[in-house]
Amino acid sequence: MRSPRGRAIGLGTRGNMAVLTMLFLPSVVMATVIPPNRRISWSPGIPGGVPTRTTIHATLGPGDDIQAAIDSCPAGEVVYLSAGDYTLTSSLTIENGIALRGAGPGSTRLHFTSGSAAAILIGNWYGTAHETGVSGSPAKDATSVTVTDVSGYAVGDYAVIDQIDDGVEVYNTTGETWTSRESGTRNLRQIFRITGISGRTLTIDPPLYHSYSSSFSPELRKLGGNSHPGMVTQAGVEDLYVSNDAGDAVSYNFRFLYAAHGWLKNVESYRCSVAHVECEQSFGCEIRDSYYHHAWGQGGGGQGYGVSLYEASTAVLVENNVFFHLRHPMTASQGPSGCVFAYNYSTYTYASDSPWWLSGAIVMHGGHPHMNLFEGNYVEQISMDDTHCSGAHDTAFRNYAVGDSTYPGTTSARRCIDVESHNRYHNVLGNVLGDSKVTWDDYDAPDPPDPSRRHIYVWGRRNQSTEGGPLDPQAKATALRHGNFDNYNRQILWDASISDHNLPDSLYLTNKPAFFECRPWPSVDPLTGTVTSLPAKDRFDGVTYLCGGGGDTTPPVSSSHNPDKNAVNVPVNASISLHIEDGGDGVDSTKIAMHVDGAQAAPSLTGTASDYVLLYDAPADFQAGQIVEVTVRASDLHSPPNQMEETYTFSISQSGQSCNYSATDPTNSFAWEGGSTSSTVRASAGCLWTAASSVDWIGVSPANGVGDGSVAINVESNAGEARSGTVAVAGSSFTISQEPYSGGGCTDCPTITSITAKTAKAGSIATIRGDGFGIDRKKIAVFFGTKAVKRILKLKDTLIRLKIPRGISGTVDVYVVVNGKTSNMVQFELKS
């Protein structure tokens, strides 16, 4: 059944992180968290889903000529392979409208003992491209482009647009010539279908994901192979098993090349050389419901990949797949855009040339992939690297990134999100990050990152073989990070500058996908830090998730956890209790199970079928500082039963004793100039406490402590209206308010008298004149609206020469902050 999809759900601006709590909306909403210039309307895959073909052209058995049957098959029909083991000594090629179907991966098994680049090719080989120039500068979301020569193009053709790299956002970090055509200089690109022609103007679908500029010579190139005038459409493979028994003689087990709306569904692929699936210069294909595992090698230079989207492939859907024992299970390189990797499960990633190093599971791998979405995946690590080129505008949403591999030799680079240098404007929202069972060393990695430490995020790491040097600060500065739960802080963190906390269920689906059946969806809940059953993982683990049929379809729920989920400072002698409730047929008491730290527990059970109480006293005390993991499973009395499963953690105090806290009230009202205050903490010996601010203009230090201590609270000067924020210290909450800017009472604040600029455009040079700016660049900050100036070119006490920040337009308030004191505001109008 087709998964219900919708157009893009937008998600906002970026800023500092703060700790808040807010409910998620239960269904898709048109959120405003991601601004339109950072995302697209994701609508990947085949419109209406993978087609169901019912007409069988030929039924074959082992030894029959499969390619001959494919060649004679009319479009819209099926070549059916009966159960059995097939040995093939040459590759298969599938073209327009043909489906190759087996009796199931466990029944129809194809063994390729030799072949060419791909065991099974969906599409056709390279042909001669028809190229033309693009007139003007078509903008993002444009639904048409004008070309210099329309001859050779027809409605229904597929074409790719590209342009010369701008050297700022799109940047060939290594100078490699193979990342795009024209010696690696045209890495920004997108495929679309021509839906109409009027004069020299082509109507296109989908709209442009990115703006193109006449300054960088955009061009259009028609796509098609040597045996077919255009793309091969509506061809696919389903319900069979493929094994590469030829080693490096076959690079790919499956390959899409010049294919549109092709598919792989319910296939098992065993042992690849380069990749199990390569999708090159293809559009709107679906790779779903399948299992890809093992490789002839997992070394450097491109070995042992799972699904590799390649060479401008656009709007491809990779959904509900399992990946096991591969170097990189999911990659996008050489400029894929608008693609979606969703609800996939990856485990046991492994790089044979560096087996100690955690290998990325979802990897944006060069040639400027952009506007891709990763949603709902359960993976080891998400990486946007700079190995072969830049990348931008990708979104990680509601994933569980573990930050480790089940391969036992992994000891280095254990990180959840790795955004390397020359990556810009990535969005990271609604994820659960980090294995809850281990201790994480850093939230953001230091500079340089220490491979032996566990980091939730690494920002701006450079390709050491080509650049080296310190971290690239713009990787983090341009990112949007909002509403993620991480197991370093053990709480959800929000961007304090974004008031919208309504994260939708999905960014490409309008409803729960059919393959989730009765499982909870979304499966990743950053509000509580919990991850529930993922269909792909259940298949790999051999778990059958039973769903009710009619009547009561609601599984039991848990409540009243003691200790609470994610609780800290729990005493070593704590018992574990919770309620299992069901408002329908009731809970089946014989189907309640609890595991504590992976070991089966035997809790006592009291209550009734509508509300059972579980109580577990461990036979021995927990260890001081231990992180305890509890898993609870239960079923109701419905036939067939509805099931629930949840896993949560809590932390034992460092001292092993019960913890008591108090915190003194800090000063709670400040003038607009700001100031500092403190709160004194009294805590039981060895007990951990935390301190946090809900807003970025109130700073707290330190963020945590053990036993008695003190928290310094710094309130920045206010350049706007009255405001207030909350500070949480050792379990106590304090509200701090600040008066609006008045300016009159400050005798030593900097003063702006004028702002001049030759062009008054973002990125141009401007001069601010006034007084009190000082000469120390470390003590001054200049703001154009909410954008801080990155480059101060010249500084005197009476003059600042700077570069106007990019990404702003219209009229903005400009002000200067020196040593925490804020100048008057001066309005400045920017030209577009």
N, C-alpha and C positions, 0 to 999 in steps of 0.2 A: 504494500500500500504506500502511496506517495506521502512523503513527509510534508506537512503543510508549511509553505514558505511565504515570506512576505518581503516587502521592500525594506530598505535600511531603517533600523531604529537608531536614531542618533544618540550619540552619547556625548564635554564642555571646555572649560579653560583649565589652566593648571596653576599650581602654587605649592605652598608648603603643606605638610601632612599634619593632620590633627586626629585625635581620638574622639569619636562620637558614636552614638548608637541611633539607628533609625530603621524602621521596617522597610522591607522591599515590597514593591508592588507585586501582586500574585500573577499578573499576566503582562503581555506585551503592552508597553506604553510608548508614545512618541516622546521619549526622553530628550533632554537638551544637554546631556552631560558631555557628549563629544560634539564639538562644533562641526558644522557642515564641511569646512575646509580640511578636516582631519579624517573624514570617513566617506563612504559611498553607500548607495542602496544595494546591499548584497543580495543577489538573486542568482545563485550559482546552479550549475547542473542542467539537466534536461527539463524543459517546460513540461509539466504534467508527470514527471518521473520517468524511470526506465520503462519503456513500452513492453506490454505483454503480448508476445507473438504467439498465435495459435496454429498457424498453418505450417505443417512440417513438410519441407521440400524433399528431404532424404533422411532415412534412418540408417546409420552405419554401425559397424562393429570393428573390432581390432583387425588390422590388415587391409581394410578398405581405403580407397584413395580419398582422403578428406579434402585436399585442395581441389580436386576435380569437382567434388560435390559443391564446394563453396563457389567455384567459378561458374557453375551452371545454376546457382540458386537465384531466383528473382528477389528483388527488393521486397522487404516486408515479410519474408519467410525464414524458416529455421532449418539449419543442418543439425540433426540430433545424433549425438554419440551415445550409443547404448553403454551399459555398465561393462567394464573390462579395462585391461591394461593395454595401452597403445604405445608402440615404439615408433618414433618419428625421426627420420634421418635428414629432414630439411624443414625449413620454417614454413609457417602458414601465414597467408595474407588475406585479410577480410576487408571487403570494400562495401559500397553503398547499401544500406538497409538490410544487411544480413546479420543474423544472430547465430552464433555457434553455441550450442547448449549440450550439457551432459546430463547424466542421471543423478548428479550430486558429487561434491568433492570426494566423498568416501567411496564412490562407485566408479566414476569415469576418471581414469588416471592416464595422463599423457606424459610420456618420458621422451625428452628430446636428447638424442645422443650426438647430434651435430646440427648445424644450422648457420644462419648468418647473424646479423646484429641482434635480431629479436627472434625468440621462439615463435611468438604470435604477433604479427603486425596488424594493427587496426588503422587503416589509412593507406598512403602510398608514398613512394620515394620522392626525393627532392626534384622539383621542376624549375623551369626558368621563371623568375619573378618579373612582374610588370610593375614598374615604379613610376611615381609622379610626385611633383612637389605639392605642398600644401600652402595655400594662400592665407595670409594674415596670421593671427595668433588665436586659435580656437581655445576657449576657456574651459575649465573644469565644468562638468555637467552639460556641456554643449551636446545637442542631438544632431548636429550636422557639421560637416567640414567642406570647405571649398578647395578644389584642387586645380592645378594649372592645366592638366590634360585629363579629360574624362574618358578618352577612348580606351577600350580594353576592359572597362568596368561595367558590370551589369547588376541589376537588383538581384539579391541573393548571394552575391559574392562575399567572401570574407577577406578582410584586409587588415594589415598591421600598420599603425602609425608610430613613428619614432622621431627623435631629434638628436642633435649633437648635445653631449653632456654640458651642463652649465658650469661645472667645476665647483659648485657651491653645495647644492643639495645632491645632485647626481655627479658622482665622483669616482673615477676608476682608480682605486687605491693602490693597485699593484702595477698598472700599465699593461696588463695582459691584453692581448689582441683578440682573443677568442670570445670574450664576454658578450660581444654584440657585433653586428656587421660594421664595415668600415674600420677595421682594426681596433675594435673595442671602444669606439667613441660615441656610440648611439645606444645607451643603455636604458633610457626611459622609453617605454613602448606599451602598446595595448592592441589587442585584436578586437574587431567588431564586425558586425554583419551590415551590409549595405541594404537598406530597406526602401530607398527611393532615390531617384536621380532627377534633378531639375537644373538644366544648364550644366554648370560646373560644380554644382552643390550636391553633395551626397548626404542623404539622411541615414543616420546610423543607430544601431542598437547593440550593446548598451551605450548610454552617453559616455562621454570622456571622463575617466577617473582622475585626470590631472590636466592642468593647463599646459599648452604648448605655445612657444614663442617664435615669431618670425626671426628673432635674433639668432636662433639656433637651428635654422633651416629644417623645419619639420618636413617629413616625406611620408608617402603612403606606398605600401607594397602589397599587391594582390597575393593571396595564398593559394597554393595548389600544387599537386605533384606532377610527375612525368607521365603517369598513366591515366590521369583523370584531370579534366580542365579546372576543377575547383577542389573544395574540401570533400572528403568522404564523410557522409552524414549517416546518423542513426544505425551504426553498426556496433556489435558488442559480443562479449563472451560471458557465459554464466554457467553456474552449477557444474564445475569440473575442477580437476587437480592438474597442475603442471609442475614437472620436475625438470630442472636443468641438469642433465647428466653429462653435459659436454664441457663443463668448466668454462674457461675464458673464451672458448669458441663462440659462445652465445652471451652477448653482453646483457641483454634484458629478457626477462621471461615474457613480459608483455610490453608493447610499445604503441602509443598513439602518435601518429605523425600526419599532419594535415588532416586532422579528424575533428568533426563538429558533432556534439551531442552523441558521442559514443559512450560505451559503458563496459565496466567489469563489475559483475555482481555474483556474490556467493562463490568465489573461487578460492582455492588454496594454492599457494605458490611456494615451492620448496627449493631452496638453494639457488641464489642468483650469483652472477659475477659482478656487474656494475650496479644494477638495480632490479628489483622485482618488476617495477612498473616505471617506464619513462613516458611522460606526456609532453610532447614537443610541438610547438607551433600549432596548438589545438585549442578548441573553444568549447566551453559548456559541457565537458565530459563528466561522467560520474564514475567514481571508484569506490565501491561500497560493499559492506556486509561480508568482508573477505578476511583471509588469514595469510600473512606474508611472514616467512620465517627462514632463518639460516642463510648463509652465504658461503661461497667458496673462499672468500677472504674478506676481512674487515679492515684492511690497511688504508693508508693515505693514498691520495690521488684518485679517489672515487671508486671505492669498493664497498659492497655490502649495504647499499641503500635500499629503503623500502619503496615508497612512492616518491618519485622525483619529478616535480613539475619544472618545465625547462623551456627556454627560448620563447618568451613572451606568452606562454599559454595563459588563457584568460577565463575567468568565471568557471573554473573547474571545482567540483565538489568531491572531497575525500571524506567519507562519512562512515562511521560504525565499523571500523576495521580493527584487526589485531595485528601487532608487530612484535616479533620476538627474535632476540639475538642478532641484531643488526647494528651497523655503525651509526647510521642516521636514518631512522624509520621514515621521516617525512621531511622533504626538502623542497625549496623553491629557489632556482638560480636562473641567471640570464633573463631577468625581468618579468616573471609571472605577475599578474595583477588581478584583483577582484576574485581571487580564489578563496575557498573556505575549507579548512581542516576542522572537522567537528566530530565529537563523541567517539574518538579513537582511543585505543588502549595500547600503550607501548611498555615493554619490560625487557630487562636484560640487555640493554645497550652495551656495546663493547667495541673498542678500537684495538685491533691486534698490534699496531705499532706503538701504542701507549695505553696498555690495559689498565693502568692505574688512574687514568684521566677520565672523568665523566663525559661521555659523548652526548651531544645534544640530540633530543628526540624530534623536536620540531625546529628546523634550522632554515632561516633565510640566508642563502648561501652565495650571494653576489649577483652582479649584473642588475642591480637596483630593483629587486622585487618591491612592490608597493600596493597599498590598499588591500592587503590580504587579511583574512580573519581566522583566528584560531579560537574555537569555542567548545567548551565542555569536554576537553580531552583530559585523559589521565596519563601523564607522561613524566619522564625523569627531568627534563630540562627544556626550556624554550630559549632559543638563541637567535639573535639577529647579528650575524657576524660581518666582518669586513674582509674576509679571506680573498674575495675576488672582486669586490666593488661595494658601493654604498647600498643603502636601503632606506625606505621611509614609509610612514603612514600605515604601518601594520598594526593590528589590534589583537591583543590577547584578552579574552573575556570568559569568565567563569570556568577556567581550567584548574585542575589540580596538578601542580608541578612539584614533584616530590623532592627534587634536589639531590637525588642519589640513584644508584642502579642496584638491581638485585644481583648483578654480577659481583661476586664476593671480593674481587681484587680492586674495586674502585676505592681509591684513597685520596684523590686530588680533584680539584675543580668542582667540588660538590656545591653547586649553586643552582638556584631555581630559574632566575631570569638573567640572561647574559646579553646585554645590548652593547655591542662593540663600537669602536670609533666610526665616524662617518655615517652613523645611523641617526636619523632625525624624525621627530614628530611621531614616535610610536605611542600607542595607547595601551595601558595595562590596567584593567578594571575587573572587579568582581571575582578575582581569583583566590584560591586557597593555596598558600605557598609554604613548602617545607614539610618534611616528615615530622609529625608531632612527637615521635618517640626519641628523637635525638636532640642534643643541645646545639643551637646555632650560635656561631661566634659573632656574626655581624649582620646588621640589616642591610646597609650599603657597604660594599667592600672598600677597604682603604686603598690609597694610591701608594705603591702598587698593590694589586690584590695578592693575597697570600694563598697559593693553591692548596696548602695543607689545611686551611680554615674553611669552615662552612659559611657561605654567604647567601642571604636571600636574593640580593641583587648585586650584579657587577655592571657598572656603567662606564663606557668609553674605553675599554681595554683595546689597545692597538695591536695590529698584526706585527708581531715582533720580527718576523722574517723580512718585512719590507719597510717598516717605519720605526718601531720601538718608541721609547719616550713615555711621558706621563699620560694619564688618562685624558681622553677627549671630553672636556666638560659639557659640550653641547649635546652629547648623547642623552644625558640626564636632564639638562636645562630645557630641552625642547619636548621632553616626554610628558604625557599626561598619566598620572598614577593616582587612582581613586578607588576607594571601597574594596581594598584587598585585605584578606586575613592572612597574616604570616605567623609562623611559629617561632620567630625570634621575639616579637612583641607579644605574641599569643592574644591578639585582639585584631579587630578590623581597624584600618587606618583610612581616613578620608582626607582629601585635599581641602584644606581650610578655606580656600578661595572659591570653592564650588558649593553652592547651597543646595543643588539638586542631588539628592541621594536615592533617587528612584531608578535603580538599575532594572532594566527589563529582563524577562526570562531568557530572551534570545535576541540576537541581532540579525538573524536571517529567517527565523521561523515565526509563524503567527500562532502556532499551537504546539502542544506536546507532540513529538514525532511518534509515529505508530510503532516503531520498533522498541520504544520504551515500555509498551504495554501498560501494566498497572504500576510500574516502578514510579517512585517520586521523581518529579522533574520540575525545575532543573536539578541535576544531581550534585552540583557544587553550590553550597550556601556560605558565602563569605561572612554573613551576619553572625553565624555561630561557629564558623570554621569547620563545618562538617561536610563530608563527601559520602553520598549514598550510592546505591548500586548502579553501575554502568553496564549496559547490555553487552558491550564488547568484552569487558573484563569478566563478566559472568560466563560468557562462552569459553574464554580461555581457562578459567578456573573450574569449569565443569559444573557450575552452579545452575540449578533450575529454579527460576523465580516464578512461583505459582501465583496465578491471578484468579480472582473470583469471577465466576461467570453468571451475571445476573444477580439481582438482589443486592446484598451487601458487597460493595466493591472497595470499601475503605479499609486499609490495613490498620492494625493497632498503632497506638502512639505512646511515646514515653513522656514522662513529666516528673517534676519534683526531684531532680537529681541531687543527691547529697553524697559526696561533695558535688558542687556545681560543675558543669562542663567548663573546662579551662581554668578551674580554680587553682590558686597558688597558695603556698604556705599551709598545706594540709598536714595535720600531725601524722606521725608514723603509724600510730595505732588506729587510724581512721577505719571505720566500716563503710561499705558502699551500699546505698539504697536508692531505689527509684520506683516509680509507678509505671505499670503497663496497662493502658486503658483502651477500651473498645466500646463504642456506642452502638454497634450493630449486633452481630451474632455473639459477641463476647470473645474473650481470649481463651485459646486452648492451653490449659496449664501444662499439658504434656509436651508442648512445643516451645517452651520458653528455655532459652539457653544463654548463658553468660560466660564470656572468656575474659580473664584479667591477665594482661601481659602475655597473651597468646595461649595461656593455660586454661583448661576448662575449670570453671568455678561451680560450686553447688550452693546457690543462695537459698535461704528459707523463703517460703511463699505463703503469704496471707492475703485475705480479701476474697473478692468474688470475681466472676468472669468479666464483669464490666470494669473492674479496677483491682488488679493484683499489685501487691507490694513485694518487691524483691529486697532482701537484706542479706548482705554477704560480709562475714567477718573473716578476714584472711587468717590462715593458721599461724602466720608469723608477721611481725611488723614489717612495714615497708622501709626502704632505706632513705636516709636523709638525702634530699636533693633529687630523688627518683621521679621520673615522669611515668605515671601509671596510665596504661591504655585499657579501656573497658569496651568490649563489644557485646551488644545485646541483640538477640534475634527472637522473634515471636511470630506466631500465626494465630489467626482467629478460627472460629468454629465453622465458618462458611465452607461449603463444598463446591469447587475446590477452594482451599483457604487463601486468604490474603496475607501476605507476609510483610514484616518490617525488619530492618536491620540498621543499627547505628553504631558508630564508633566515636568515642570521645576520650579526652585525656584530662588529667589533673596533676598538679605538681606537689610533691611532698616538700615541706619546709627544709631549709638547709640545716637547721638545728634539730629537726625531728620533733620539735615541741609545738604546742598550740601557740598561736600568734595573736597578740593584742596590739592595737595601734591607736595613736592619737596624733593630731597635727594642729598646731596653733593657727589662729586666723591671721592671714597676712593683711596688709593695708588693702582695702578694697575699692578705693576711689582715687583717681589720679587726674591731674590737670592735663591739658593737651600736650605739654612738653614731655610727659612720660616720667619715668623714674624706676626705682627698684624697691623691693620689699623681700621678705623671707617668711618661711614657715618652718617651725621646729617640729621635728618628728620624734615621737617616743614610741619605740617598738621593742617587743620582746627580743632578747638576744638571739642572733642567728636568723631572724625573720626578715624576709625580703619584702620591700615595698617599692612602689613605683610613683612617678610624678609625670604629669602630662598636661598640656594646654590644648584647648579646643580651637585656638586661633593662632595664626602665625605671628601676630604682633605682640603676643605675650610669650616670652621665653622662660623655660624652667631648666634648672641645672642643679644637681645631676638628674638623669631620667630614672634612676633607681638607686637603692641603697640597702644595706643590711643592718638591722639594729637601729640605735639612735642615730639621728642625723639632722641635717638642715637642707632646705631647698631654697635656692636663690631664684627670685622671680623678677624678671626685667620687663618693663612696659615701654614700648617704643613710643616716640612722639607721634601725634595724630595730625594728619594733614587734611582731615575731612570732618564728617559728622560725628556726633556722639556715638559711642560704641561700647559693647560689653563682651566679655568672654568668660569662660569657665576654666578653672585650674583644679585638677584632681591630685591630691597629695595623700598617699597612704590610706586610701579609702575614703577620705573626706573631700567634699567638693566646695569650692569657693567661687563666688562670682566677683569679677573685677570690672569696674566701669571706668570710662574715661571721657572727659569733657571734649566737646568739639573744638576744632582749631579756632583760635581767636587772633593770635599773632601779636596783639598789642602788648602783652606782658613779657615778651621775650626781648631782652636787651642785647643778647649776643648771638641771635640766630642769623644764619646767612640770609642775604637779600638778593632777589633777582630784579634787575631793572630792565633788561631787554633780552630778546632771543632773535637772532638773525640766521638765515640760511640762504644760500644762493638758489637752491632748487626747492627746498622745503618738502623733500620726499624722503620716505623711509630709506635708510641706507646712505643718505647724503651727509655732508659735513654741516654742523651748526655751531654757532658761538653764543654762549650765555655770558652776559656781563652783569656785574653786581658787586657785592662786597661780602667778606666773611667766609670765602670758600676755602681758605687755607692753601697749603701746598703739599699736603700728605694724601696721596691717592688711596691709601689704605683706610682713611677715615672719612671718605666722601662717597656718597651714592647719588646718582641723578636718575630721575624717573620721568618718562613720558607716559602719562597714564599709569598703568600697572606694569609697564615694561621698564626694567632697569637697563641703563646704558652699559654696554659691555666694553666699549672702547673710549676711554678719555685720552685724547691725543695731546692736549696741553692743559696745564693747570697752574693758575696764579690765584692769588687771593681775590682778585677782581675779575677773573676771566676763566671760562672753561670752554675748550674746543673739543668737540666730541663727534662721534658718528651716531646719527639717529637710529634707534633700534628698528629692525624689520618687523613686519607683522602688525603694524598699526596704521590707522588711517583716520581721516576726519579731524575733528578738533579734540585735543587732549590737554589735560592739565599737566604742566611741567613744574617740578619742584626739586629742591636739592636738600639732602640730609647730610649734615656735618657733625660728627661726634654725637649722633643721636638727636640733634636739634634740626628742626625742619624749617625751610624757608617759606616765604609766601608762594602762592600758586599763580602761575601765569599761563593763560590759554595760548595754545599754538596750533595753527591750522596746517594740516599736512595735505599736500596735493596727491591725488591718485595717479 
